[in-house]
């Protein structure tokens, strides 16, 4: 499926490294296809038959595979704050709509405003309808 994002045809600059993403069930599988088309390593839980995987196991999988969790679930921030030994990055969407176009538009903003490098400190990025919050981990 070819996706067209609303703002423009997004072409990432060469300064962006390949990132590894793990998409939770609240995110459309087409978003992982789009991320792969940009050169990222993106898997959706459904791709691996893990659609009923509990949040703590999703977190473990992301840590083991060094992936950024992309989710609509707000529990990951709490899991990370309760155990500082855990270290994973999370992009969470606390928005009124979760269409692939909406998610893609916000991820474009992530690529433009937060050019991260692999092995950079872990973070939680929360997208809301009219704002975003970026926090590095561990929480202080």
C-alpha positions as CSV (number, residue, x, y, z in Angstrom):
1,X,0.0,0.0,0.0
2,X,1.4,3.4,-1.0
3,X,0.8,6.1,1.6
4,X,0.7,9.8,0.9
5,X,1.2,12.0,3.9
6,X,-0.7,15.3,4.0
7,X,2.0,17.9,4.5
8,X,4.2,17.0,1.6
9,X,6.2,14.2,0.1
10,X,8.6,13.6,3.0
11,X,12.1,12.7,2.1
12,X,14.4,12.2,5.0
13,X,17.8,13.9,4.9
14,X,20.9,11.7,4.9
15,X,21.7,12.9,8.5
16,X,19.0,10.5,9.9
17,X,20.4,7.1,10.8
18,X,18.4,4.0,10.4
19,X,16.3,3.6,13.5
20,X,14.7,0.4,14.8
21,X,11.0,0.7,15.7
22,X,8.5,-1.7,17.4
23,X,4.9,-0.7,16.6
24,X,2.2,-1.6,19.2
25,X,-1.3,-2.8,18.2
26,X,-2.9,0.7,18.4
27,X,-0.7,1.8,15.4
28,X,-1.7,0.8,11.9
29,X,0.5,-1.7,10.2
30,X,0.8,0.6,7.2
31,X,2.9,2.9,9.3
32,X,5.6,0.2,9.7
33,X,5.5,-0.2,5.9
34,X,6.1,3.6,5.5
35,X,8.9,3.6,8.0
36,X,10.6,0.7,6.2
37,X,10.2,2.7,2.9
38,X,12.3,5.4,4.6
39,X,15.0,2.9,5.4
40,X,14.2,2.2,9.0
41,X,13.9,-1.3,10.6
42,X,10.2,-1.3,11.7
43,X,8.2,-4.3,12.8
44,X,4.6,-4.3,14.0
45,X,3.6,-6.7,16.8
46,X,1.0,-8.2,14.4
47,X,3.8,-9.1,12.0
48,X,5.1,-11.6,14.5
49,X,1.7,-12.8,15.8
50,X,2.3,-10.9,19.1
51,X,-1.0,-9.0,19.1
52,X,-1.8,-10.1,22.7
53,X,1.6,-9.4,24.2
54,X,1.5,-7.7,27.6
55,X,3.1,-4.3,27.9
56,X,6.0,-5.6,30.1
57,X,6.9,-8.1,27.5
58,X,6.7,-5.5,24.7
59,X,9.1,-3.4,26.8
60,X,11.4,-6.4,27.2
61,X,11.3,-7.1,23.4
62,X,12.1,-3.4,22.6
63,X,15.1,-3.5,25.1
64,X,16.4,-6.8,23.8
65,X,16.2,-5.7,20.1
66,X,17.1,-2.0,20.8
67,X,13.9,-0.7,19.3
68,X,11.8,2.5,19.8
69,X,8.3,1.6,20.9
70,X,5.6,3.5,18.9
71,X,2.3,3.3,20.8
72,X,-1.0,4.8,21.8
73,X,-0.7,3.2,25.2
74,X,0.3,5.5,28.1
75,X,1.5,2.6,30.3
76,X,5.1,2.5,29.0
77,X,6.1,5.8,30.7
78,X,4.9,4.4,34.0
79,X,6.7,1.1,33.5
80,X,9.9,2.9,32.8
81,X,9.6,5.4,35.7
82,X,8.9,2.5,38.2
83,X,12.1,0.7,37.2
84,X,15.1,2.9,36.3
85,X,17.1,-0.2,35.3
86,X,14.9,-0.5,32.2
87,X,16.0,1.5,29.3
88,X,13.9,1.9,26.2
89,X,12.7,4.8,24.0
90,X,9.0,5.4,23.5
91,X,7.0,7.5,21.1
92,X,3.5,7.7,22.4
93,X,0.4,9.2,20.9
94,X,-2.1,10.9,23.2
95,X,-4.2,12.3,20.4
96,X,-7.8,12.4,19.3
97,X,-7.1,10.5,16.1
98,X,-4.8,7.6,15.3
99,X,-5.0,7.4,11.5
100,X,-1.9,6.4,9.6
101,X,-1.8,9.9,8.1
102,X,-2.0,11.5,11.5
103,X,0.7,9.2,13.0
104,X,2.9,9.7,9.9
105,X,2.7,13.5,10.1
106,X,3.7,13.5,13.7
107,X,6.6,11.0,13.0
108,X,7.8,13.4,10.3
109,X,8.0,16.1,13.0
110,X,10.0,13.7,15.1
111,X,12.5,13.1,12.3
112,X,12.8,16.8,11.7
113,X,13.0,18.1,15.2
114,X,14.7,15.2,17.1
115,X,17.5,13.8,15.0
116,X,18.7,11.1,17.3
117,X,21.6,8.8,16.9
118,X,21.7,5.1,17.7
119,X,22.9,4.5,21.3
120,X,21.8,8.0,22.3
121,X,20.2,8.3,25.7
122,X,16.7,6.9,25.9
123,X,13.6,9.1,25.8
124,X,9.9,9.3,25.9
125,X,8.3,11.6,23.3
126,X,4.5,12.2,23.8
127,X,2.5,13.7,21.0
128,X,-0.7,15.4,21.9
129,X,-3.1,17.2,19.5
130,X,-1.5,20.6,20.0
131,X,1.8,20.0,21.7
132,X,4.5,17.5,22.3
133,X,6.7,16.6,25.3
134,X,10.2,15.2,25.1
135,X,11.9,13.7,28.2
136,X,15.2,11.9,28.4
137,X,15.4,8.9,30.6
138,X,15.9,8.1,33.4
139,X,13.4,10.6,34.9
140,X,15.0,13.0,37.3
